[in-house]
């Protein structure tokens, strides 16, 4: 595989993060008006998800770690509800597998040449 070519699996995960971040921000916006402190924290998590998606597409290595941390956070906060916990855990494992496979690792470690 060409290390400069983004694996399709990384593109899909990045697009899901973009979608979840944007849709979550819009969906939870009303809550941020009702409960500003809680709403602001929820909106922050959505902005982080969107940023993960955007920077995954750009090949930023830190973004895959942040994307995994974001998903682990969701696993932890869903713990009291066993069904949500299980779903989030399975998604977390899938994301980790996709973002940390050797093919993805080569993409995130590639040498970038900035335009002049």
C-alpha positions as CSV (number, residue, x, y, z in Angstrom):
1,X,0.0,0.0,0.0
2,X,1.1,3.5,-0.8
3,X,1.8,5.2,2.6
4,X,0.4,8.5,1.3
5,X,-2.9,6.9,0.4
6,X,-5.5,7.0,3.1
7,X,-7.0,3.5,3.8
8,X,-10.8,3.5,3.1
9,X,-11.4,2.2,6.6
10,X,-9.8,5.3,8.1
11,X,-11.9,7.5,5.7
12,X,-15.0,5.8,6.9
13,X,-14.2,6.2,10.6
14,X,-13.3,9.8,10.0
15,X,-16.6,10.5,8.2
16,X,-18.5,8.8,11.0
17,X,-16.8,11.1,13.5
18,X,-17.6,14.1,11.4
19,X,-21.2,13.0,11.1
20,X,-21.6,12.2,14.8
21,X,-19.9,15.5,15.8
22,X,-22.0,17.7,13.6
23,X,-25.3,15.8,14.2
24,X,-24.7,15.6,17.9
25,X,-23.9,19.3,18.1
26,X,-27.1,20.2,16.4
27,X,-29.2,17.7,18.3
28,X,-27.9,18.7,21.7
29,X,-27.9,22.4,21.1
30,X,-31.3,22.9,22.7
31,X,-30.0,21.2,25.9
32,X,-27.1,23.7,26.0
33,X,-29.7,26.5,26.2
34,X,-31.7,24.8,29.0
35,X,-28.7,23.7,31.1
36,X,-25.7,25.8,30.0
37,X,-23.1,24.0,32.1
38,X,-24.1,20.4,31.1
39,X,-25.0,21.5,27.6
40,X,-21.6,23.1,27.1
41,X,-19.8,19.9,28.1
42,X,-21.9,17.9,25.8
43,X,-21.3,20.4,23.0
44,X,-17.6,20.2,23.7
45,X,-17.6,16.4,23.2
46,X,-19.3,16.9,19.9
47,X,-16.7,19.5,18.8
48,X,-14.0,17.0,19.8
49,X,-15.6,14.3,17.7
50,X,-15.8,16.6,14.7
51,X,-12.2,17.6,15.1
52,X,-11.1,14.0,15.3
53,X,-12.8,13.3,12.0
54,X,-11.3,16.3,10.3
55,X,-7.8,15.6,11.5
56,X,-8.1,11.9,10.8
57,X,-8.7,12.8,7.2
58,X,-5.6,15.0,7.3
59,X,-3.5,12.1,8.7
60,X,-2.7,13.6,12.1
61,X,-1.4,10.8,14.3
62,X,-2.7,12.5,17.5
63,X,-6.2,12.5,16.1
64,X,-6.4,8.7,16.1
65,X,-5.4,8.6,19.8
66,X,-8.0,11.3,20.6
67,X,-10.7,9.5,18.6
68,X,-10.0,6.3,20.6
69,X,-10.0,8.3,23.9
70,X,-13.3,9.9,22.9
71,X,-14.8,6.4,22.4
72,X,-13.3,5.1,25.6
73,X,-14.9,8.0,27.4
74,X,-18.3,7.0,26.0
75,X,-17.7,3.4,27.1
76,X,-17.0,4.6,30.6
77,X,-20.0,6.9,30.9
78,X,-22.4,4.3,29.6
79,X,-21.3,1.7,32.1
80,X,-24.4,1.7,34.4
81,X,-26.6,0.7,31.4
82,X,-25.3,-2.7,30.3
83,X,-26.7,-2.6,26.8
84,X,-25.2,0.8,26.0
85,X,-22.0,-0.2,27.6
86,X,-21.8,-3.4,25.4
87,X,-22.6,-1.5,22.2
88,X,-20.0,1.3,22.9
89,X,-17.4,-1.3,23.9
90,X,-17.9,-3.2,20.6
91,X,-17.7,0.1,18.6
92,X,-14.6,1.1,20.6
93,X,-12.8,-2.2,19.8
94,X,-13.7,-1.8,16.1
95,X,-12.4,1.7,16.0
96,X,-9.2,0.7,17.7
97,X,-8.7,-2.1,15.3
98,X,-9.3,0.1,12.3
99,X,-7.1,3.0,13.4
100,X,-4.2,1.0,14.7
101,X,-3.8,-1.7,12.0
102,X,-0.4,-1.6,10.3
103,X,-2.0,-0.2,7.1
104,X,-3.4,2.8,9.1
105,X,-0.1,3.1,11.0
106,X,1.8,3.7,7.8
107,X,-0.7,6.3,6.7
108,X,-0.4,8.2,10.0
109,X,3.4,8.0,10.0
110,X,3.9,9.1,6.5
111,X,6.2,12.1,5.8
112,X,4.3,15.2,4.7
113,X,5.7,17.8,2.4
114,X,4.2,21.2,3.0
115,X,3.5,23.3,-0.1
116,X,5.8,26.3,-0.5
